[in-house]
């Protein structure tokens, strides 16, 4: 019986998940219609990435005594500083002395004055700040570092000025520093998602954030009236994140008040509102200390965890606070300092704020631990609204050429990659270590027939490929009776959009297996995908390494399944082109020929073209450019052809 002249999808595929199938334009070819059908069940990708990450967030280590916990804390603190914060050039930045330049005074208000300054966080990157100094200051007084979050006004934000003023009126030295990317530093090159360009060069993008805070503490403690035993840090949102990071890792901080600013990685995986910018999800942090551990590392120092009950941004009390308390409370008890760990939940207004009620909770904390001998200490806010300064009044002169994440990355990249040494096997192992390569296998393969016509001579099948224990990849197999070899095809635009390229490969005698690796095509993560990609790096893996692992697993499976003598890998687009290049360099025995269409000329182009964690998170693989660019990958890969 003659078959109708069309390629039609089997009912099992077309009907089972019809609600999730992509809209098919009337002009689509028969092959395009099949390629555009969803192969995976709804929510497969989201569920798998969440499960994958959650299983890899480390638990809080157990301790039965304060001494035992102290050993855990010191180990986690040192490993986080050495293996996460101060990697690459940051290890040298760390050794430089803190350099501050004082830029004159500004009239303050009743009982305090303001001093303008700027300091060098990392070479060439200057941060503006305002020091609040009590009038007639004598003896040793408490000091406080005031950090802030994603507020365009930066250090001029009203609620930030108000708490600085109130602490100064209580006799404290307060440093109000600008956060990179905000206020005066809200300029090209300082976007937080550009910090990962430093990662690509093998230098921690987290370091400028950390050194800005650390050097702020240096400046405070260098003041002749600073009391090193009474050092506070406080901040909202991104400032809450800054607060817990510096307070956990720098033991100089004796009192900490992060406000609506963080939650455990485990919490964030399920509560997507908490997924923060690049700095909150730095490379490898979860391998040394999750935020639950950072909270417990505050013991026995006074710590006030402030959250908001109806937070309309992130870190709402109900889901963010309990896991942190579960981690930290037992540790504070070990030290006999249960009262030093306190919480405050704001109900009115209850949104994302460091408003008066939250500020007064901080003042009370300061009164109990820094001013315990002051009998008439009043935690109520001192009205100071008429003393707030404008953005313009708080401006601090900065160098005309102030370094940024982007400019620092360009300078680092200029001398990279480092000269290569070692045998091909040794270089391949080095590459494997950088991208965290693993040998994955297709543990299960379920096919769905897609009927064809004799007229087109195409046979089309859909596949769900179980890769290892964690991932299910969608694939479409397209062949005809003349297919003798196998070609794996990946594309930045997804397999559904490359029907013409598939037909060309089939016409050349290939059986084509078009697959969508992690984060592309049907494997795209629906909710905040780039942040989940950063989480893959935070738990110690690398997104682009995962993609290369998956591609190689599919190639090995296809060679076995279809009993072909060789496997060709074709990649369309620069992003999966890099993943394919890595796959071929890591496993040239399986991938005998590599065809790259529209590839990068150099990894340096990723930085020169200002690609960020939002638009290409997998490209900014930590340390890849430090040791490898295209010529070095070419030397390890199978036979290579580049096409426009």
C-alpha positions as CSV (number, residue, x, y, z in Angstrom):
1,X,0.0,0.0,0.0
2,X,1.4,3.4,-1.0
3,X,2.2,5.7,1.9
4,X,0.9,9.2,2.0
5,X,3.5,11.9,1.0
6,X,4.2,13.3,4.5
7,X,6.2,12.7,7.6
8,X,3.7,12.3,10.4
9,X,4.4,11.8,14.1
10,X,3.1,8.7,15.8
11,X,0.0,9.2,18.0
12,X,2.0,8.2,21.1
13,X,4.1,11.3,20.6
14,X,1.6,13.7,19.2
15,X,-1.1,13.1,21.7
16,X,0.6,12.3,24.9
17,X,2.0,15.7,25.4
18,X,0.0,17.8,23.0
19,X,-0.4,20.5,25.6
20,X,3.3,21.2,25.7
21,X,4.1,20.8,22.0
22,X,5.4,23.9,20.2
23,X,3.1,25.7,17.8
24,X,3.8,24.6,14.3
25,X,3.6,27.1,11.6
26,X,1.5,26.1,8.6
27,X,4.5,26.5,6.3
28,X,6.6,24.1,8.3
29,X,8.0,21.1,6.4
30,X,7.0,17.5,7.4
31,X,10.4,17.0,9.1
32,X,10.1,20.4,10.9
33,X,6.8,19.3,12.3
34,X,8.3,16.2,13.8
35,X,11.3,18.0,15.2
36,X,9.1,20.5,16.9
37,X,7.3,17.9,18.9
38,X,8.2,17.7,22.6
39,X,9.9,14.4,23.5
40,X,10.2,15.0,27.2
41,X,7.4,15.0,29.6
42,X,6.5,18.4,31.1
43,X,8.8,19.7,33.9
44,X,11.4,16.9,33.3
45,X,14.2,19.4,32.9
46,X,13.3,21.6,35.9
47,X,12.7,18.6,38.1
48,X,16.0,16.9,37.2
49,X,18.2,20.0,37.6
50,X,16.6,20.7,41.0
51,X,17.2,17.1,42.2
52,X,20.7,17.1,40.8
53,X,21.6,20.2,42.7
54,X,19.9,19.4,45.9
55,X,21.7,16.1,46.3
56,X,25.0,17.8,46.0
57,X,24.6,20.6,48.6
58,X,26.6,19.4,51.6
59,X,25.0,19.0,55.0
60,X,26.1,21.0,58.0
61,X,28.9,18.9,59.7
62,X,28.0,17.4,63.1
63,X,29.8,18.4,66.3
64,X,29.3,17.4,69.9
65,X,31.5,20.1,71.5
66,X,32.4,23.7,70.8
67,X,36.0,22.6,70.2
68,X,34.9,20.1,67.6
69,X,32.8,22.7,65.8
70,X,35.6,25.2,66.0
71,X,37.8,22.8,63.9
72,X,35.0,22.5,61.4
73,X,34.5,26.2,61.2
74,X,38.2,27.0,60.8
75,X,38.5,24.4,58.0
76,X,35.5,25.7,56.1
77,X,36.6,29.3,56.6
78,X,40.1,28.6,55.3
79,X,39.0,26.5,52.4
80,X,36.4,29.0,51.3
81,X,38.9,31.8,51.4
82,X,41.6,29.8,49.6
83,X,39.6,27.8,47.2
84,X,36.7,30.2,46.4
85,X,37.5,33.8,47.1
86,X,41.2,34.2,46.5
87,X,41.9,32.2,43.3
88,X,44.2,33.2,40.5
89,X,45.3,36.9,40.5
90,X,43.1,37.5,43.6
91,X,45.7,35.7,45.7
92,X,48.1,38.5,44.9
93,X,45.5,41.2,45.3
94,X,44.9,39.9,48.8
95,X,48.5,40.7,49.8
96,X,48.4,44.3,48.8
97,X,48.0,46.9,51.6
98,X,44.8,48.8,51.9
99,X,45.2,52.2,50.3
100,X,42.7,54.9,51.2
101,X,42.6,58.5,50.0
102,X,40.6,61.1,52.0
103,X,38.7,63.5,49.9
104,X,37.5,66.2,52.4
105,X,34.7,66.6,54.9
106,X,31.0,67.2,54.6
107,X,28.8,68.8,57.2
108,X,26.9,66.1,59.0
109,X,24.1,66.6,61.6
110,X,23.7,67.0,65.3
111,X,26.6,65.1,67.0
112,X,28.5,63.8,64.0
113,X,30.5,64.8,60.9
114,X,31.1,63.1,57.5
115,X,34.4,62.4,55.8
116,X,34.6,61.5,52.2
117,X,37.1,58.8,51.0
118,X,37.9,56.4,48.3
119,X,39.9,53.1,48.6
120,X,41.4,50.7,46.2
121,X,39.6,47.3,46.5
122,X,41.7,45.6,43.9
123,X,44.4,47.2,41.7
124,X,42.9,50.1,39.8
125,X,39.3,49.6,41.2
126,X,38.4,52.4,43.6
127,X,35.4,52.3,45.8
128,X,33.8,55.6,47.2
129,X,32.7,55.7,50.9
130,X,31.5,58.0,53.6
131,X,32.8,57.8,57.2
132,X,30.4,59.0,59.9
133,X,32.5,60.3,62.8
134,X,30.9,61.2,66.2
135,X,31.8,64.7,67.4
136,X,34.2,65.0,70.3
137,X,35.1,61.4,70.0
138,X,37.4,60.1,72.8
139,X,38.6,56.6,73.7
140,X,37.7,53.4,72.0
141,X,34.3,53.3,70.4
142,X,32.4,50.6,68.4
143,X,32.6,50.6,64.6
144,X,30.2,49.5,61.9
145,X,30.4,48.6,58.2
146,X,27.2,49.6,56.4
147,X,26.7,47.6,53.2
148,X,23.7,47.7,50.8
149,X,22.0,45.8,48.1
150,X,20.5,46.4,44.6
151,X,19.5,50.0,45.1
152,X,20.4,52.5,42.4
153,X,20.9,55.2,45.0
154,X,23.6,53.1,46.6
155,X,25.2,54.8,49.7
156,X,22.6,57.6,49.4
157,X,19.6,55.3,50.0
158,X,17.5,57.0,52.7
159,X,17.1,53.9,54.9
160,X,20.9,53.3,54.8
161,X,21.8,56.9,55.7
162,X,19.3,56.7,58.5
163,X,20.9,53.7,60.2
164,X,24.4,55.2,59.7
165,X,23.3,58.5,61.3
166,X,21.6,56.7,64.2
167,X,24.7,54.6,64.9
168,X,26.9,57.7,64.7
169,X,24.7,59.5,67.1
170,X,25.1,56.6,69.5
171,X,28.9,57.2,69.4
172,X,29.9,54.7,66.7
173,X,32.3,55.1,63.8
174,X,30.3,54.0,60.7
175,X,31.6,53.4,57.2
176,X,29.0,53.7,54.5
177,X,30.6,52.2,51.4
178,X,29.4,52.0,47.8
179,X,28.5,48.6,46.4
180,X,30.0,47.7,43.0
181,X,27.3,48.1,40.3
182,X,25.3,50.6,42.5
183,X,25.3,54.3,43.1
184,X,28.5,55.9,41.9
185,X,29.6,52.5,40.6
186,X,26.5,51.9,38.5
187,X,28.4,52.1,35.2
188,X,29.4,49.9,32.3
189,X,31.6,47.1,33.4
190,X,30.4,46.8,36.9
191,X,27.3,44.7,36.3
192,X,27.4,41.7,38.7
193,X,26.9,39.2,35.9
194,X,30.2,40.5,34.4
195,X,32.2,39.2,37.4
196,X,32.1,35.7,35.7
197,X,34.4,37.1,33.0
198,X,37.1,37.1,35.6
199,X,36.2,33.4,36.4
200,X,36.9,32.5,32.8
201,X,40.5,33.9,33.2
202,X,41.0,31.7,36.3
203,X,40.6,34.6,38.8
204,X,37.8,34.7,41.3
205,X,35.1,37.1,40.3
206,X,34.0,37.1,43.9
207,X,37.3,38.6,45.1
208,X,36.4,42.3,44.3
209,X,33.2,42.0,46.4
210,X,35.0,40.4,49.3
211,X,38.1,42.7,49.2
212,X,35.8,45.8,49.1
213,X,34.3,44.7,52.4
214,X,37.5,43.5,54.0
215,X,39.3,46.7,53.2
216,X,36.4,48.6,54.6
217,X,37.0,46.9,57.9
218,X,40.7,47.7,57.6
219,X,39.9,51.4,57.3
220,X,37.5,51.3,60.2
221,X,40.0,49.4,62.5
222,X,42.9,51.7,61.5
223,X,41.0,54.6,63.1
224,X,42.7,55.5,66.4
225,X,39.4,55.4,68.2
226,X,38.3,52.0,66.8
227,X,37.4,49.3,69.3
228,X,38.5,46.0,67.7
229,X,36.2,44.1,70.1
230,X,33.1,45.9,68.9
231,X,32.8,45.5,65.1
232,X,29.4,45.3,63.4
233,X,28.2,44.8,59.9
234,X,24.7,45.2,58.6
235,X,22.9,45.4,55.2
236,X,19.7,44.7,53.3
237,X,19.2,42.2,50.4
238,X,22.5,42.1,48.5
239,X,23.8,43.9,51.6
240,X,22.4,41.0,53.7
241,X,24.4,38.6,51.5
242,X,27.5,40.8,51.9
243,X,26.9,40.8,55.7
244,X,26.8,37.0,56.2
245,X,29.8,36.4,53.9
246,X,32.2,38.9,55.5
247,X,30.8,38.1,59.0
248,X,31.3,34.4,58.6
249,X,34.7,34.5,57.0
250,X,36.3,37.5,58.7
251,X,36.5,36.8,62.4
252,X,37.1,40.5,63.1
253,X,33.3,41.0,62.8
254,X,31.9,40.6,66.3
255,X,28.2,41.5,65.6
256,X,26.3,40.7,62.4
257,X,22.8,41.8,61.1
258,X,22.0,40.5,57.6
259,X,18.6,41.7,56.6
260,X,16.5,39.8,54.0
261,X,19.6,38.9,52.2
262,X,20.2,35.2,51.9
263,X,19.1,31.6,52.3
264,X,20.7,28.1,52.0
265,X,21.4,26.8,48.5
266,X,19.1,24.0,49.4
267,X,16.3,26.5,50.0
268,X,17.0,28.4,46.8
269,X,16.8,25.3,44.6
270,X,13.1,25.0,45.6
271,X,12.3,28.7,46.2
272,X,13.3,30.3,42.9
273,X,12.7,33.9,44.3
274,X,15.9,33.4,46.4
275,X,18.2,32.7,43.4
276,X,20.6,35.7,43.5
277,X,23.1,37.3,41.2
278,X,26.5,35.8,40.2
279,X,28.2,36.9,43.5
280,X,25.6,35.0,45.5
281,X,26.2,31.9,43.5
282,X,30.0,31.9,43.2
283,X,32.0,29.0,41.6
284,X,32.5,26.1,44.1
285,X,31.1,27.8,47.2
286,X,28.9,24.8,48.0
287,X,32.0,22.6,48.0
288,X,33.3,24.4,51.0
289,X,30.4,26.0,52.9
290,X,26.7,26.4,52.1
291,X,25.0,29.5,53.6
292,X,23.6,27.3,56.4
293,X,27.2,26.6,57.4
294,X,28.2,30.2,57.1
295,X,25.4,31.1,59.5
296,X,26.6,28.4,62.0
297,X,30.1,29.7,61.6
298,X,29.0,33.0,63.3
299,X,28.9,31.1,66.7
300,X,29.4,32.3,69.3
301,X,29.5,35.9,68.1
302,X,26.2,38.0,68.3
303,X,24.1,37.5,65.2
304,X,20.7,39.0,64.4
305,X,18.9,37.3,61.4
306,X,16.3,39.8,60.1
307,X,13.7,38.7,57.5
308,X,10.4,40.0,56.3
309,X,7.2,38.0,56.5
310,X,5.6,39.1,53.2
311,X,8.8,39.8,51.3
312,X,7.9,40.8,47.7
313,X,11.4,40.2,46.5
314,X,13.1,37.2,48.1
315,X,14.1,35.5,51.3
316,X,10.7,35.6,53.0
317,X,10.8,34.6,56.6
318,X,8.7,31.5,56.3
319,X,10.9,29.5,54.0
320,X,14.3,31.2,54.3
321,X,14.8,31.5,58.1
322,X,14.0,28.0,59.6
323,X,16.8,26.1,57.8
324,X,19.3,28.7,58.9
325,X,18.2,28.4,62.5
326,X,18.2,24.6,62.3
327,X,21.9,24.8,61.3
328,X,23.0,27.5,63.6
329,X,21.1,27.1,66.9
330,X,22.7,23.8,68.0
331,X,26.2,25.4,67.4
332,X,25.4,28.5,69.5
333,X,24.2,26.1,72.2
334,X,27.5,24.3,72.1
335,X,29.2,27.5,73.1
336,X,26.6,28.3,75.8
337,X,25.6,31.4,73.8
338,X,22.0,30.6,72.7
339,X,21.0,34.3,73.4
340,X,23.6,35.6,71.0
341,X,21.7,34.2,68.0
342,X,18.5,36.2,67.6
343,X,15.9,36.7,64.9
344,X,13.5,39.4,63.9
345,X,10.6,39.1,61.4
346,X,9.0,42.2,60.2
347,X,5.2,42.0,59.6
348,X,4.4,45.6,58.9
349,X,5.0,46.5,56.1
350,X,6.5,43.0,55.9
351,X,7.9,43.6,52.4
352,X,11.5,43.9,51.3
353,X,12.8,46.5,53.6
354,X,15.3,47.8,56.2
355,X,12.7,50.1,57.6
356,X,12.4,51.7,61.0
357,X,11.2,48.5,62.9
358,X,14.1,46.5,61.4
359,X,16.5,49.2,62.2
360,X,15.3,49.4,65.8
361,X,15.9,45.7,66.1
362,X,19.5,46.3,65.1
363,X,19.8,49.2,67.6
364,X,18.5,47.0,70.4
365,X,21.1,44.3,69.4
366,X,23.8,47.0,69.6
367,X,22.6,48.1,72.9
368,X,22.6,44.6,74.4
369,X,26.1,43.7,73.2
370,X,28.0,46.9,72.5
371,X,26.5,49.3,75.1
372,X,25.5,46.9,77.9
373,X,27.0,49.3,80.5
374,X,24.8,52.2,79.2
375,X,21.8,52.0,81.5
376,X,19.6,54.5,79.6
377,X,20.4,53.1,76.1
378,X,17.3,53.7,74.0
379,X,16.8,51.5,70.9
380,X,14.2,53.8,69.4
381,X,15.2,55.5,66.3
382,X,16.4,59.1,66.7
383,X,14.5,61.2,64.2
384,X,17.0,62.5,61.6
385,X,15.0,62.8,58.4
386,X,16.1,66.4,57.8
387,X,19.8,65.4,57.9
388,X,19.7,63.0,54.9
389,X,22.0,64.0,52.1
390,X,21.3,64.0,48.4
391,X,23.0,61.7,45.9
392,X,25.0,64.6,44.7
393,X,26.2,65.7,48.2
394,X,27.5,62.2,48.9
395,X,29.5,62.0,45.6
396,X,33.2,61.2,46.1
397,X,35.6,62.0,43.2
398,X,36.9,58.8,41.5
399,X,39.7,58.3,39.0
400,X,38.8,58.9,35.4
401,X,39.8,55.4,34.5
402,X,38.4,53.2,37.3
403,X,38.8,49.5,36.7
404,X,35.7,47.3,36.5
405,X,35.0,43.6,36.2
406,X,35.1,43.9,32.5
407,X,38.3,45.9,32.2
408,X,40.1,43.7,34.7
409,X,39.0,40.6,32.7
410,X,40.3,42.1,29.4
411,X,43.7,42.8,31.0
412,X,43.9,39.3,32.5
413,X,42.9,37.7,29.2
414,X,45.5,39.6,27.3
415,X,48.3,37.3,28.4
416,X,46.3,34.1,28.3
417,X,46.4,31.2,27.9
418,X,49.5,30.3,29.7
419,X,52.1,28.4,27.7
420,X,51.1,24.8,27.4
421,X,53.3,22.0,28.6
422,X,53.0,18.2,29.0
423,X,52.0,15.3,26.7
424,X,48.6,15.2,25.0
425,X,47.4,12.8,27.7
426,X,48.5,15.2,30.4
427,X,46.9,18.1,28.7
428,X,43.7,16.2,28.2
429,X,43.6,15.4,31.9
430,X,44.2,19.1,32.7
431,X,41.3,20.0,30.5
432,X,39.2,17.3,32.1
433,X,40.0,18.7,35.6
434,X,39.0,22.2,34.5
435,X,35.6,21.4,33.0
436,X,35.0,18.6,35.6
437,X,34.6,16.0,32.9
438,X,33.1,12.6,33.7
439,X,32.3,9.5,31.7
440,X,28.6,9.2,31.6
441,X,26.6,6.4,30.0
442,X,23.2,6.2,28.4
443,X,21.6,4.0,31.0
444,X,18.3,3.7,29.2
445,X,17.0,4.7,25.8
446,X,13.3,4.8,24.9
447,X,12.3,5.4,21.3
448,X,9.1,6.7,19.8
449,X,8.5,5.9,16.2
450,X,7.8,8.8,13.9
451,X,6.4,7.4,10.7
452,X,7.8,8.4,7.3
453,X,6.9,8.4,3.7
454,X,8.5,6.4,0.9
455,X,8.5,9.7,-1.1
456,X,10.8,11.5,1.3
457,X,12.8,8.3,2.1
458,X,13.2,9.6,5.7
459,X,12.8,7.5,8.8
460,X,12.3,9.6,11.9
461,X,12.3,8.5,15.5
462,X,12.2,10.4,18.8
463,X,14.4,9.3,21.7
464,X,14.4,9.9,25.4
465,X,18.0,9.1,26.5
466,X,18.7,8.6,30.2
467,X,22.2,9.9,30.8
468,X,23.8,8.5,33.9
469,X,21.5,8.7,37.0
470,X,20.6,12.4,36.6
471,X,19.6,13.5,33.1
472,X,17.1,12.7,30.4
473,X,18.0,14.2,27.0
474,X,15.6,14.6,24.1
475,X,16.9,13.4,20.7
476,X,15.5,12.9,17.2
477,X,17.0,10.3,14.9
478,X,16.7,11.0,11.1
479,X,17.9,8.5,8.5
480,X,17.2,6.9,5.2
481,X,18.2,3.6,3.5
482,X,21.5,5.0,2.4
483,X,22.7,6.0,5.9
484,X,25.9,4.3,6.7
485,X,27.6,6.6,9.2
486,X,26.3,8.4,12.3
487,X,26.4,12.2,12.9
488,X,25.5,13.8,16.2
489,X,24.1,17.2,15.8
490,X,23.8,20.0,18.4
491,X,22.7,23.6,17.8
492,X,22.4,26.7,19.9
493,X,19.0,27.3,18.4
494,X,17.8,23.8,19.4
495,X,17.3,20.7,17.3
496,X,13.8,21.8,16.3
497,X,15.2,24.7,14.2
498,X,17.8,22.9,12.1
499,X,15.8,20.6,9.8
500,X,17.6,21.8,6.7
501,X,21.0,21.0,8.2
502,X,19.7,17.6,9.2
503,X,18.5,16.9,5.7
504,X,21.9,17.9,4.3
505,X,23.7,15.5,6.6
506,X,21.3,12.7,5.8
507,X,21.8,13.3,2.1
508,X,25.5,12.9,2.7
509,X,25.0,9.4,4.0
510,X,24.7,10.0,7.7
511,X,22.1,8.8,10.2
512,X,21.6,12.0,12.3
513,X,21.0,12.0,16.0
514,X,20.0,15.6,16.8
515,X,20.1,16.2,20.5
516,X,19.5,19.1,22.9
517,X,22.1,19.0,25.7
518,X,21.7,20.7,29.1
519,X,20.3,24.3,28.9
520,X,19.5,24.3,25.1
521,X,16.5,23.6,23.0
522,X,14.0,21.3,24.8
523,X,16.5,21.0,27.6
524,X,16.3,24.7,28.4
525,X,15.5,25.3,32.1
526,X,12.2,27.2,32.2
527,X,12.6,29.2,35.4
528,X,15.7,31.4,35.9
529,X,17.8,29.0,33.8
530,X,21.0,31.1,33.9
531,X,20.9,31.1,37.7
532,X,20.5,27.3,37.8
533,X,23.5,27.1,35.5
534,X,25.5,29.1,38.0
535,X,24.3,26.8,40.7
536,X,25.8,23.9,38.8
537,X,29.2,25.7,39.1
538,X,28.5,26.5,42.7
539,X,28.2,22.8,43.6
540,X,31.5,22.1,42.0
541,X,30.5,21.1,38.5
542,X,30.7,23.1,35.2
543,X,27.8,23.6,32.9
544,X,29.9,23.3,29.7
545,X,31.6,20.3,31.1
546,X,28.2,18.7,31.7
547,X,27.2,19.5,28.1
548,X,30.4,17.9,26.8
549,X,29.9,14.8,29.0
550,X,26.3,14.5,27.6
551,X,27.5,14.9,24.0
552,X,30.1,12.2,24.4
553,X,27.7,9.8,26.1
554,X,25.3,10.2,23.2
555,X,28.1,9.7,20.7
556,X,29.2,6.4,22.4
557,X,25.6,5.2,22.6
558,X,24.9,6.0,19.0
559,X,28.0,4.2,17.8
560,X,26.9,1.1,19.7
561,X,23.2,1.4,18.9
562,X,23.6,1.9,15.2
563,X,26.8,-0.1,14.8
564,X,28.5,2.5,12.7
565,X,32.2,2.6,12.1
566,X,32.7,6.2,13.0
567,X,30.8,9.1,14.6
568,X,30.9,12.7,13.3
569,X,29.9,15.6,15.6
570,X,28.4,18.7,14.1
571,X,27.8,21.8,16.2
572,X,25.9,24.8,14.9
573,X,26.5,28.1,16.8
574,X,29.4,29.3,19.0
575,X,28.1,28.2,22.4
576,X,27.4,24.5,21.8
577,X,30.3,24.7,19.3
578,X,32.6,25.2,22.3
579,X,30.9,22.3,24.2
580,X,31.4,20.1,21.1
581,X,35.0,21.2,20.8
582,X,35.6,20.1,24.4
583,X,33.8,16.8,23.8
584,X,36.0,16.0,20.8
585,X,39.2,17.1,22.7
586,X,38.2,14.9,25.7
587,X,37.2,11.8,23.7
588,X,38.8,11.8,20.2
589,X,38.4,8.0,20.0
590,X,34.6,8.3,19.9
591,X,34.3,11.5,17.9
592,X,36.5,10.9,14.8
593,X,35.4,14.1,13.0
594,X,34.3,17.5,14.3
595,X,32.5,20.0,12.3
596,X,32.0,23.5,13.8
597,X,29.7,26.0,12.2
598,X,29.9,29.6,13.3
599,X,32.4,28.9,16.0
600,X,34.3,31.3,18.2
601,X,37.7,32.4,16.8
602,X,39.0,32.7,20.3
603,X,37.7,32.4,23.9
604,X,38.9,35.9,24.3
605,X,36.0,37.0,22.1
606,X,33.6,35.9,25.0
607,X,35.1,38.7,27.1
608,X,35.7,41.2,24.2
609,X,32.1,40.8,23.2
610,X,31.0,41.3,26.8
611,X,29.1,38.0,27.2
612,X,27.7,37.7,30.7
613,X,26.3,35.0,33.0
614,X,22.8,35.9,31.8
615,X,23.2,35.3,28.1
616,X,25.9,32.6,28.2
617,X,26.6,31.2,31.6
618,X,28.3,28.0,30.4
619,X,30.9,29.9,28.4
620,X,32.4,31.5,31.5
621,X,33.9,28.3,32.8
622,X,36.4,28.9,35.6
623,X,40.0,28.8,34.5
624,X,39.3,27.5,30.9
625,X,41.0,30.5,29.2
626,X,43.8,30.4,31.7
627,X,45.1,27.2,30.0
628,X,43.2,26.7,26.8
629,X,42.1,28.6,23.7
630,X,41.1,27.3,20.3
631,X,44.6,26.2,19.2
632,X,45.1,24.2,22.4
633,X,41.7,22.5,21.9
634,X,42.4,21.9,18.3
635,X,45.6,20.0,19.2
636,X,43.6,17.6,21.4
637,X,40.5,17.2,19.2
638,X,39.7,14.8,16.4
639,X,39.8,15.9,12.7
640,X,38.3,19.4,12.7
641,X,36.5,21.4,10.1
642,X,35.3,25.0,10.7
643,X,32.5,26.4,8.5
644,X,31.0,29.9,8.4
